[in-house]
């Protein structure tokens, strides 16, 4: 997909990856960029940064609420007539393991997984009617590998990948393209509390703008995996070639970062 003259929706667009995607899509000549987030102040700042050549619209949205996602889609269709690319980008992080409170598990499940389901339910009917459309679902390298220090993040990002795969398998022959964005550490509010990006930053911390470059390149090639950190593909191959050896390596990595993630989990509990 070429972004020029397309109508694009981006959730989680108030800052970080979402804002970088909006700005890059505008530079690529998108017909319209719809900026969506629960942070209305940041959303307005992103909208103002789009420039004059791309038409922008801001629509507040809680991606964990299906009616809110439906409203986002319907308002976009009402104004622009179609959605060419829907970027389900919003996500949250929760440190800890199986002991994390049920309420926190439910919240991260709604935001990191059900948001993609709600988006698909809302946007697919119009895309299928037209016979074309693109879904870009932000997951994480944790969805392909794992996340040391966070069971909820690892589990939900794996589920997000699984749903994106299913969408591609089910609707690929009907004109629907799907890509899964799977970065490691990116300099955003999510990584602000971990020095150097923690375990995910071992291969370097990317700026959101660098990630946006990879997104545009991958969309142009219509590949499923968007890997701003190319090392992730090597790690995936090691995982599938010798699962037990890979698990052993991940245990050693866990030991290396265990104290840091315990401290982060304690900070999360204090919030």
C-alpha positions as CSV (number, residue, x, y, z in Angstrom):
1,X,0.0,0.0,0.0
2,X,1.1,3.5,-0.8
3,X,-0.1,6.0,1.7
4,X,-0.6,8.9,-0.8
5,X,-4.3,9.8,-1.1
6,X,-5.4,7.3,1.5
7,X,-7.6,7.8,4.6
8,X,-5.8,6.6,7.7
9,X,-6.9,6.1,11.3
10,X,-4.4,5.9,14.1
11,X,-5.2,5.1,17.7
12,X,-2.9,5.8,20.6
13,X,-1.9,8.9,18.5
14,X,-1.3,11.5,21.3
15,X,2.4,10.7,21.6
16,X,5.1,8.2,20.8
17,X,4.6,5.7,18.1
18,X,1.1,6.9,17.2
19,X,2.2,10.5,16.8
20,X,5.2,9.5,14.7
21,X,2.9,7.4,12.4
22,X,0.5,10.3,12.0
23,X,3.2,12.8,11.1
24,X,4.9,10.3,8.7
25,X,1.6,9.5,7.0
26,X,0.9,13.2,6.5
27,X,4.4,13.6,4.9
28,X,3.6,10.6,2.6
29,X,0.7,12.5,1.2
30,X,-2.3,10.8,3.0
31,X,-5.6,12.3,2.0
32,X,-6.7,12.3,5.6
33,X,-5.3,11.3,9.0
34,X,-7.7,10.7,11.9
35,X,-6.0,11.1,15.2
36,X,-7.4,9.2,18.1
37,X,-6.6,8.8,21.8
38,X,-7.9,9.2,25.3
39,X,-5.4,12.0,25.8
40,X,-7.2,14.9,24.2
41,X,-4.4,17.4,24.8
42,X,-1.8,15.2,23.2
43,X,-4.3,14.3,20.4
44,X,-4.7,18.0,19.6
45,X,-1.0,18.5,19.5
46,X,-0.6,15.6,17.1
47,X,-3.4,17.1,14.9
48,X,-1.6,20.5,14.8
49,X,1.6,18.8,13.7
50,X,0.1,17.3,10.6
51,X,0.6,20.3,8.4
52,X,-1.7,21.8,5.8
53,X,-1.6,19.3,2.9
54,X,-3.3,16.5,4.8
55,X,-6.8,16.9,6.2
56,X,-6.9,15.9,9.8
57,X,-9.6,15.0,12.3
58,X,-9.4,14.3,16.0
59,X,-11.8,11.7,17.6
60,X,-11.4,10.7,21.2
61,X,-11.5,7.0,21.7
62,X,-11.1,4.5,24.5
63,X,-10.0,1.5,22.5
64,X,-11.0,-0.9,25.3
65,X,-14.6,0.1,24.8
66,X,-16.3,-1.3,21.7
67,X,-18.9,1.5,21.5
68,X,-16.1,4.1,21.5
69,X,-14.3,2.3,18.7
70,X,-17.5,2.1,16.7
71,X,-18.0,5.8,17.1
72,X,-14.4,6.4,15.9
73,X,-15.0,4.4,12.7
74,X,-18.5,5.8,12.0
75,X,-17.4,9.4,12.4
76,X,-14.5,8.7,10.0
77,X,-16.7,7.1,7.4
78,X,-19.3,9.9,7.7
79,X,-16.7,12.5,7.0
80,X,-14.4,10.7,4.5
81,X,-16.5,7.9,3.1
82,X,-13.9,5.2,3.6
83,X,-11.0,3.9,5.7
84,X,-8.1,2.6,3.7
85,X,-5.7,1.9,6.7
86,X,-6.7,1.4,10.3
87,X,-3.7,1.4,12.7
88,X,-4.8,-0.2,16.0
89,X,-1.8,1.2,17.9
90,X,-2.8,1.9,21.4
91,X,-1.4,-0.4,24.1
92,X,-0.4,-0.5,27.8
93,X,2.2,-2.3,29.9
94,X,1.7,-4.0,33.3
95,X,4.7,-5.4,35.2
96,X,4.4,-8.6,37.2
97,X,3.5,-12.3,36.8
98,X,0.5,-14.5,37.6
99,X,0.0,-12.6,40.9
100,X,-1.1,-9.4,39.0
101,X,-4.6,-8.4,40.1
102,X,-7.5,-9.7,38.0
103,X,-8.6,-6.1,37.4
104,X,-5.2,-5.3,35.9
105,X,-5.2,-8.5,33.8
106,X,-8.7,-7.5,32.5
107,X,-7.6,-4.0,31.6
108,X,-4.5,-5.0,29.7
109,X,-6.5,-7.7,27.9
110,X,-9.1,-5.1,26.8
111,X,-6.6,-2.6,25.6
112,X,-3.9,-4.9,24.0
113,X,-6.2,-7.6,22.6
114,X,-9.9,-6.7,22.5
115,X,-9.1,-3.3,20.9
116,X,-8.0,-5.2,17.8
117,X,-11.1,-7.3,17.8
118,X,-13.3,-4.2,18.2
119,X,-11.5,-2.4,15.4
120,X,-11.9,-5.4,13.1
121,X,-15.6,-5.7,13.8
122,X,-16.1,-2.0,13.2
123,X,-14.0,-1.4,10.1
124,X,-14.2,-4.7,8.2
125,X,-17.7,-4.5,6.8
126,X,-17.0,-1.3,4.8
127,X,-13.6,-2.6,3.7
128,X,-15.0,-6.0,2.6
129,X,-17.8,-4.2,0.7
130,X,-15.1,-2.2,-1.2
131,X,-12.9,-5.3,-1.6
132,X,-9.9,-3.6,-0.1
133,X,-8.5,-2.3,3.1
134,X,-5.4,-2.6,5.4
135,X,-5.1,-3.3,9.1
136,X,-1.9,-2.4,10.9
137,X,-2.0,-3.9,14.4
138,X,0.7,-2.8,16.8
139,X,1.9,-5.7,18.9
140,X,5.5,-6.1,20.1
141,X,8.6,-8.3,19.7
142,X,7.2,-9.7,23.0
143,X,4.4,-11.2,21.0
144,X,6.8,-13.2,18.9
145,X,9.3,-14.0,21.7
146,X,8.3,-13.1,25.3
147,X,8.6,-10.3,27.9
148,X,10.9,-10.8,30.8
149,X,9.2,-9.3,33.9
150,X,5.6,-9.1,32.6
151,X,3.3,-12.0,32.1
152,X,0.3,-9.8,31.2
153,X,2.2,-8.0,28.4
154,X,3.7,-11.2,27.0
155,X,0.4,-13.0,27.0
156,X,-1.7,-10.1,25.4
157,X,0.9,-9.4,22.8
158,X,1.0,-13.0,21.8
159,X,-2.8,-12.9,21.5
160,X,-2.6,-9.8,19.4
161,X,-0.3,-11.6,16.9
162,X,-2.6,-14.6,16.9
163,X,-5.6,-12.4,16.0
164,X,-3.7,-10.6,13.3
165,X,-2.6,-13.9,11.8
166,X,-6.2,-15.1,11.8
167,X,-7.4,-12.0,10.1
168,X,-4.8,-12.4,7.3
169,X,-5.7,-16.0,6.8
170,X,-9.4,-15.4,6.8
171,X,-9.7,-12.2,4.8
172,X,-6.5,-12.2,2.7
173,X,-8.3,-13.5,-0.4
174,X,-11.0,-10.8,-0.1
175,X,-8.7,-7.8,-0.4
176,X,-7.8,-7.3,3.2
177,X,-4.1,-6.8,4.0
178,X,-2.8,-7.2,7.6
179,X,0.5,-6.3,9.2
180,X,1.7,-6.7,12.7
181,X,4.1,-4.1,14.1
182,X,6.6,-5.8,16.4
183,X,9.3,-3.5,17.8
184,X,11.6,-4.0,20.7
185,X,12.4,-0.8,22.7
186,X,11.1,2.5,21.4
187,X,11.6,5.8,23.2
188,X,8.0,6.4,24.4
189,X,6.2,6.9,27.7
190,X,6.0,3.2,28.1
191,X,9.8,2.8,28.2
192,X,10.4,5.9,30.2
193,X,10.6,4.1,33.5
194,X,13.2,1.6,32.4
195,X,16.8,2.7,31.9
196,X,17.9,1.9,28.4
197,X,14.6,0.2,27.6
198,X,15.3,-2.7,29.9
199,X,15.7,-6.1,28.4
200,X,13.9,-5.0,25.2
201,X,16.6,-2.3,24.8
202,X,19.5,-4.8,24.4
203,X,19.5,-4.2,20.6
204,X,19.2,-0.4,21.0
205,X,16.4,2.1,21.7
206,X,14.8,3.4,18.5
207,X,13.1,6.8,18.2
208,X,9.5,6.6,17.1
209,X,10.3,8.4,13.8
210,X,12.7,5.5,12.9
211,X,10.0,3.0,13.5
212,X,7.6,5.0,11.3
213,X,10.2,4.7,8.5
214,X,10.0,0.9,8.8
215,X,6.2,0.9,8.9
216,X,6.0,2.9,5.6
217,X,8.5,0.5,3.9
218,X,6.7,-2.6,5.1
219,X,3.3,-1.3,4.1
220,X,4.6,-0.6,0.6
221,X,5.8,-4.2,0.4
222,X,2.6,-5.5,2.1
223,X,4.5,-7.9,4.4
224,X,2.9,-9.3,7.5
225,X,5.7,-8.6,10.0
226,X,6.9,-5.1,10.6
227,X,10.3,-5.4,12.4
228,X,12.0,-2.1,13.2
229,X,14.6,-4.2,15.0
230,X,15.7,-6.8,12.4
231,X,17.4,-8.9,15.0
232,X,13.9,-10.1,16.1
233,X,13.7,-12.3,13.0
234,X,16.9,-14.1,14.1
235,X,15.6,-14.6,17.6
236,X,12.4,-16.1,16.2
237,X,14.3,-18.6,14.1
238,X,16.4,-19.6,17.1
239,X,13.2,-20.1,19.1
240,X,11.6,-22.4,16.5
241,X,14.8,-24.3,15.7
242,X,15.5,-25.3,19.3
243,X,12.7,-24.3,21.7
244,X,14.4,-25.7,24.8
245,X,17.7,-24.0,24.2
246,X,15.9,-20.8,23.5
247,X,14.0,-21.1,26.8
248,X,17.3,-21.7,28.6
249,X,18.7,-18.5,27.2
250,X,15.5,-16.6,28.2
251,X,15.9,-17.9,31.8
252,X,19.4,-16.5,31.9
253,X,18.1,-13.2,30.6
254,X,15.4,-13.3,33.2
255,X,18.0,-13.7,36.0
256,X,19.9,-10.8,34.6
257,X,17.0,-8.4,34.8
258,X,15.0,-9.9,37.6
259,X,15.7,-7.3,40.2
260,X,14.9,-4.4,37.8
261,X,11.5,-5.8,36.9
262,X,10.7,-6.5,40.5
263,X,11.3,-2.9,41.3
264,X,9.1,-1.8,38.3
265,X,6.3,-4.1,39.4
266,X,6.4,-2.6,42.9
267,X,6.2,0.9,41.4
268,X,3.2,-0.2,39.3
269,X,1.4,-1.5,42.5
270,X,2.0,1.9,44.2
271,X,0.2,3.8,41.4
